[in-house]
Amino acid sequence: VQLQASGGGLVQAGGSLRLSCSARLNAFSAYAMNWYRQAPGKERELVASISRLGNTNYADSVRGRFTISRDNAKKMVYLQMNSLKAEDTAFYYCNRQPPLDNWGQGTQVTVSS
């Protein structure tokens, strides 16, 4: 499995979770990495991006609450999620840019209101 997300779970609104993504990619440090999420009945959306140099971008809906980071030595990408809201409930995935066809294992985040 090249991409494996973990760290999801059930949390109350206002709580925090830290997602991890193990990315077994050759030349991992050369790729921008992204976190995506998909809620039931909705399209997959881009949540956060980090360039190979560490520059970050966020969807308006999560800016100021989520933080993406990476560890090139460990080939890991992280998503720290604070002040969680019910609308953050979704399956979360990571992928490189450009994305691999195989999205690997996502992780479910459920926020109870």
Backbone hydrogen bonds in HBPLUS format (Angstrom, degrees):
<---DONOR---> <-ACCEPTOR-->    atom                        ^
c    i                          cat <-CA-CA->   ^        H-A-AA   ^      H-
h    n   atom  resd res      DA  || num        DHA   H-A  angle D-A-AA Bond
n    s   type  num  typ     dist DA aas  dist angle  dist       angle   num
A0024-ARG N   A0002-GLN O   2.68 MM  22  4.64 148.0  1.78 141.3 147.9     1
A0105-GLN N   A0003-LEU O   3.29 MM 102  6.65 140.8  2.46 150.9 147.5     2
A0004-GLN N   A0022-SER O   3.02 MM  18  5.20 147.1  2.13 142.7 151.7     3
A0022-SER N   A0004-GLN O   2.88 MM  18  5.20 165.1  1.90 147.4 146.5     4
A0005-ALA N   A0105-GLN O   2.90 MM 100  5.89 172.1  1.91 160.4 162.2     5
A0006-SER N   A0020-SER O   2.81 MM  14  5.27 146.8  1.92 154.0 159.0     6
A0020-SER N   A0006-SER O   2.87 MM  14  5.27 163.7  1.90 143.3 147.9     7
A0009-GLY N   A0108-GLN O   2.93 MM  99  6.15 110.5  2.42 138.4 157.0     8
A0110-THR N   A0009-GLY O   2.91 MM 101  6.09 170.7  1.92 157.2 155.8     9
A0011-VAL N   A0110-THR O   2.89 MM  99  6.33 158.4  1.94 164.8 172.0    10
A0112-SER N   A0011-VAL O   2.88 MM 101  6.25 155.8  1.94 150.8 158.3    11
A0015-GLY N   A0012-GLN O   2.94 MM   3  5.57 152.7  2.02 143.7 146.2    12
A0013-ALA N   A0112-SER O   2.74 MM  99  5.67 138.1  1.92 176.4 162.7    13
A0014-GLY N   A0084-LEU O   2.71 MM  70  4.84 160.1  1.75 138.7 145.9    14
A0084-LEU N   A0015-GLY O   3.06 MM  69  5.48 176.0  2.06 153.4 153.5    15
A0017-LEU N   A0081-MET O   2.93 MM  64  5.24 150.2  2.01 143.4 152.9    16
A0081-MET N   A0017-LEU O   2.77 MM  64  5.24 169.2  1.78 178.3 177.1    17
A0019-LEU N   A0079-LEU O   2.88 MM  60  4.96 164.3  1.90 143.5 141.6    18
A0079-LEU N   A0019-LEU O   2.92 MM  60  4.96 152.7  1.99 135.8 138.1    19
A0021-CYS N   A0077-VAL O   2.73 MM  56  4.99 131.3  1.97 154.9 163.7    20
A0077-VAL N   A0021-CYS O   2.98 MM  56  4.99 149.2  2.08 136.2 145.4    21
A0023-ALA N   A0075-LYS O   3.02 MM  52  5.56 175.5  2.03 166.1 164.6    22
A0025-LEU N   A0023-ALA O   2.91 MM   2  5.54 130.0  2.17 106.4  91.3    23
A0030-ALA N   A0027-ALA O   2.93 MM   3  5.52 158.4  1.97 120.1 127.2    24
A0031-TYR N   A0028-PHE O   3.08 MM   3  5.75 170.2  2.09 124.3 127.4    25
A0097-GLN N   A0032-ALA O   2.87 MM  65  5.30 129.2  2.13 155.3 148.6    26
A0033-MET N   A0050-ILE O   2.89 MM  17  5.44 157.7  1.94 156.6 160.0    27
A0050-ILE N   A0033-MET O   2.86 MM  17  5.44 149.1  1.96 157.7 167.2    28
A0034-ASN N   A0095-ASN O   2.82 MM  61  5.45 168.2  1.83 170.8 175.0    29
A0095-ASN N   A0034-ASN O   3.04 MM  61  5.45 149.7  2.13 146.0 151.1    30
A0035-TRP N   A0048-ALA O   2.83 MM  13  5.23 159.6  1.87 152.0 155.8    31
A0047-VAL N   A0035-TRP O   2.81 MM  12  5.51 163.3  1.84 149.1 152.3    32
A0048-ALA N   A0035-TRP O   3.27 MM  13  5.23 159.9  2.32 134.6 137.6    33
A0036-TYR N   A0093-TYR O   2.73 MM  57  5.12 166.5  1.75 153.0 156.4    34
A0093-TYR N   A0036-TYR O   2.88 MM  57  5.12 159.7  1.92 132.3 138.8    35
A0037-ARG N   A0045-GLU O   2.92 MM   8  5.52 149.7  2.01 149.8 159.7    36
A0045-GLU N   A0037-ARG O   2.84 MM   8  5.52 165.7  1.86 160.6 164.0    37
A0038-GLN N   A0091-PHE O   2.82 MM  53  5.26 146.9  1.93 144.8 155.9    38
A0091-PHE N   A0038-GLN O   2.96 MM  53  5.26 173.5  1.96 136.5 135.9    39
A0042-LYS N   A0039-ALA O   2.98 MM   3  5.38 155.2  2.04 142.4 139.2    40
A0059-ALA N   A0047-VAL O   2.89 MM  12  5.14 155.5  1.95 147.6 143.8    41
A0049-SER N   A0057-ASN O   2.88 MM   8  5.15 154.8  1.94 147.4 150.3    42
A0057-ASN N   A0049-SER O   3.01 MM   8  5.15 148.6  2.11 138.0 141.2    43
A0051-SER N   A0055-ASN O   2.75 MM   4  5.11 158.8  1.79 148.0 155.1    44
A0054-GLY N   A0051-SER O   2.97 MM   3  5.00 158.4  2.02 103.2 110.2    45
A0062-VAL N   A0059-ALA O   3.03 MM   3  5.63 157.9  2.08 117.4 123.8    46
A0063-ARG N   A0059-ALA O   3.04 MM   4  6.07 132.9  2.27 155.1 169.0    47
A0065-ARG N   A0062-VAL O   2.89 MM   3  5.43 159.4  1.93 139.3 143.1    48
A0066-PHE N   A0062-VAL O   3.04 MM   4  5.66 152.4  2.12 160.4 160.7    49
A0082-ASN N   A0065-ARG O   2.99 MM  17  5.14 157.9  2.04 135.8 142.4    50
A0067-THR N   A0080-GLN O   2.81 MM  13  5.02 147.0  1.92 141.8 151.6    51
A0080-GLN N   A0067-THR O   2.80 MM  13  5.02 162.5  1.83 156.5 153.5    52
A0069-SER N   A0078-TYR O   3.10 MM   9  5.19 153.0  2.18 133.8 136.9    53
A0078-TYR N   A0069-SER O   2.82 MM   9  5.19 167.8  1.84 145.4 147.7    54
A0071-ASP N   A0076-MET O   2.88 MM   5  5.20 161.3  1.92 147.5 149.0    55
A0074-LYS N   A0071-ASP O   3.20 MM   3  5.51 128.7  2.47 103.5 115.6    56
A0075-LYS N   A0071-ASP O   2.90 MM   4  5.85 114.8  2.33 140.7 159.0    57
A0076-MET N   A0071-ASP O   3.12 MM   5  5.20 165.8  2.14 139.5 143.4    58
A0088-ASP N   A0085-LYS O   2.93 MM   3  5.41 163.1  1.96 115.9 121.1    59
A0089-THR N   A0086-ALA O   3.09 MM   3  5.72 165.4  2.11 119.3 122.9    60
A0090-ALA N   A0109-VAL O   2.99 MM  19  5.52 144.7  2.12 144.6 155.6    61
A0109-VAL N   A0090-ALA O   2.89 MM  19  5.52 166.4  1.91 160.6 165.2    62
A0092-TYR N   A0107-THR O   2.83 MM  15  5.26 171.4  1.83 145.3 147.9    63
A0107-THR N   A0092-TYR O   2.89 MM  15  5.26 149.6  1.98 141.0 151.0    64
